[in-house]
């Protein structure tokens, strides 16, 4: 009886963890789709500086940029890097004219 309780507890725990990871993945994908579609409605081009880039266990990038007199920082993913740009390099991006916090960098497939 104790073994059955242990197995059931373990199965439920694994199910909760897998469900949570699935939910996070779906939310991240939906957020990306929303960001890209918002930028595509009305955008301008600009450039920023890469201040952090990771390619181990996923691709992430942090970009600092300025629109008007306001400084912004974007943290997000990247899909490909054909010019092999890295930390300290300039990067092009599109930003939403009504919300410059939302950008799509040249390293994303949706650029």
C-alpha positions, -999 to +999 in steps of 0.1 A: +000+000+000+028+024+008+045+017-025+013+025-043+010+059-025+046+067-033+041+058-070+009+079-072+025+108-055+055+107-078+032+104-109+012+134-098+043+154-091+057+146-125+024+155-141+023+189-124+058+197-134+052+187-171+020+206-171+037+237-157+065+235-183+040+231-211+020+261-199+052+283-197+062+272-233+028+280-247+027+314-229+061+324-242+051+315-278+019+335-275+037+365-261+062+363-290+034+362-315+016+391-298+048+412-298+057+405-334+021+413-346+020+445-326+054+457-341+042+448-376+012+471-373+033+502-374+071+502-370+103+521-376+139+509-378+166+517-353+199+503-339+210+493-305+240+477-287+242+441-276+251+441-239+246+404-233+243+373-255+239+336-245+238+306-268+241+278-242+208+260-233+188+284-255+195+316-272+190+349-253+201+384-260+200+418-242+200+450-262+202+486-250+188+513-273+175+548-273+143+561-289+139+598-287+153+608-253+143+576-236+167+546-229+153+511-233+165+476-227+152+445-244+157+409-233+146+382-256+155+353-278+173+349-311+170+324-339+200+329-362+232+349-363+246+349-399+269+379-393+281+364-360+275+396-340+282+395-303+285+416-272+294+452-280+282+450-316+255+471-331+222+454-340+193+465-362+157+462-350+121+472-358+102+488-330+065+496-325+059+533-331+033+534-303+053+513-278+091+514-284+095+487-257+083+462-283+111+453-308+120+426-333+157+422-337+176+412-369+185+379-352+148+368-352+132+349-380+103+372-379+125+403-387 
